[in-house]
């Protein structure tokens, strides 16, 4: 059964802002990505999950508990990294972790120390003096500290440099392997592609599509871009009976769809032509959603 | 209760807020200590005499409304201003920081991502604010009482006066013995020589004439009224024309102050010692020109002292009346009467100095309670808006604007009589220190202030529980 269940969730802020009739189900152990531009409604959805706002209609449940009505009980299963990082006035990161551990009723700080090391964070720094990246790491440590079943992350990688982002993704992957359910929002497709099992695209408060990243990764239908050395070859080749996606005469380029099963046959044909280069155009989530939206 | 109060949140809030509380509490303690330490009853008494001289007939009412004791002075200087404004500033800053600022900045998200209920968070923050205000006023009250005891020694009863201490040294007894048996040790001393010496010592200690000192003692320690008090018939037996007495002396006073009392009551406590001295004389009017007036006025003072705190206002008004109608009195009596009036004035002044040292602990605690309730009501307003709004700027606009507005309204309303109606719009009117010290009604105002606090704190917690949070 699904761990997170959102049914017909609507929150109308007027002027087309808000979220409308959102339905989602997330299974236990699943990593769920939530992609959309700024203002698409990602944070609004997360606020519902955290019980910070009350739905206009519809319901939102975690572990069969209503996220609004039983919001404090839900927090027994949930950890949260807010989108906007603002810490309480507590001086250093260590003081903040200590305060948070007290609120959570945690006794030992071993796990927090482990994550701190993993993220290469110096928690003795003053919260106010921290760089954006350090603050982000601090927020992540605070969220991972209680070792909850569900991790809700609102754009967790903003402010992290590419190296740190990789480290963060590793860390989340580890958490995922432990059987944690992950729900994260982002505006970067690459991030969810690396991390998530399922990805939903939200636009103007509506879920446009939900797609499994496995399907994208193991897509058999590939696209290749080929440039020919001369016009003659280009013309001859483009006259072939192939599934062309695009022909660019000026550059002597073609983009052609090839299924993995027919790849040898395709290369057999290609042997007869002089080519300048050939590249595979990766089929990405972004591309998939672009196609969905274009439809 | 366990469901509502969270010790960890309370501790954390305390950790980040106690400094501000400390600063305000320290400043208030300093202010109350200084207000008490610099209080000078002699200066106060002079101030009162000056008012009486300046204001003439109107002085009675005005001065009656002003309490010239230490408590009265505190009511004006400390409770009328500092005890209202400073806690208010502390509350306005703190109330916003407890909820609205945390929501606006987003740090509330960390508290609410733990399994703690929203109403627990709001209740604990409210409890923090309330307990900080209560402890602030408790500390101020204790510091105030300690300062009173140290600088005036008048928390537990009245401190011995300088003359009582001097006489005690002379008689080799304790000062409190003299204070408690003042008349017995001084005026009623059977040995005339010893009595004279004692009166000289007492007068010297007070730095006044012996004559004024005697008059002062008459005021301070009137005879036990029930044993030796002459009645109207006593006067008649002594050959005093009572009607004459009434018409010439009392009526003018009665007219002046519209004191509704019958002659017997006024004359009752007249000093019997003076009567004894002169009882062998046939004509009361001739025998008493020197002392009659001031004796009767002393009697009135003694009579009214225990009944009505307004009495000194009245007496001063009478004096003023005497001053204003000098010609009338001079023609009808003689300059001795004026001398009596002067004596009375000087003796009253001495009496007032003593009264100034009086410190009413109960009244002081009521003033504290009033200021505390007012602070709690202010906290209710600020805390409510802190819970109501998600943006600090809105919370500050109303949570600060309304209490400050109330304060300004009250201030403006006192500028002119035509603006008096503004008082009824302002919550500050509900805490009136002068009403408390002048024996007015204040309980329902206290009740209203308390109710405002309870209602607004409850509404604030409910609102915070139900609203959408942008976290």
Boltz contact constraints between the chains, C-beta under 6 A:
constraints:
  - contact:
      token1: [A, 52]
      token2: [B, 469]
      max_distance: 6.0
  - contact:
      token1: [A, 52]
      token2: [B, 471]
      max_distance: 6.0
  - contact:
      token1: [A, 53]
      token2: [B, 468]
      max_distance: 6.0
  - contact:
      token1: [A, 72]
      token2: [B, 115]
      max_distance: 6.0
  - contact:
      token1: [A, 72]
      token2: [B, 117]
      max_distance: 6.0
  - contact:
      token1: [A, 75]
      token2: [B, 114]
      max_distance: 6.0
  - contact:
      token1: [A, 75]
      token2: [B, 115]
      max_distance: 6.0
  - contact:
      token1: [A, 76]
      token2: [B, 115]
      max_distance: 6.0
  - contact:
      token1: [A, 80]
      token2: [B, 113]
      max_distance: 6.0
  - contact:
      token1: [A, 82]
      token2: [B, 109]
      max_distance: 6.0
  - contact:
      token1: [A, 84]
      token2: [B, 106]
      max_distance: 6.0
  - contact:
      token1: [A, 86]
      token2: [B, 105]
      max_distance: 6.0
  - contact:
      token1: [A, 86]
      token2: [B, 106]
      max_distance: 6.0
  - contact:
      token1: [A, 86]
      token2: [B, 107]
      max_distance: 6.0
  - contact:
      token1: [A, 87]
      token2: [B, 107]
      max_distance: 6.0
  - contact:
      token1: [A, 88]
      token2: [B, 107]
      max_distance: 6.0
  - contact:
      token1: [A, 89]
      token2: [B, 16]
      max_distance: 6.0
  - contact:
      token1: [A, 99]
      token2: [B, 12]
      max_distance: 6.0
  - contact:
      token1: [A, 102]
      token2: [B, 8]
      max_distance: 6.0
  - contact:
      token1: [A, 103]
      token2: [B, 8]
      max_distance: 6.0
  - contact:
      token1: [A, 103]
      token2: [B, 114]
      max_distance: 6.0
  - contact:
      token1: [A, 104]
      token2: [B, 114]
      max_distance: 6.0
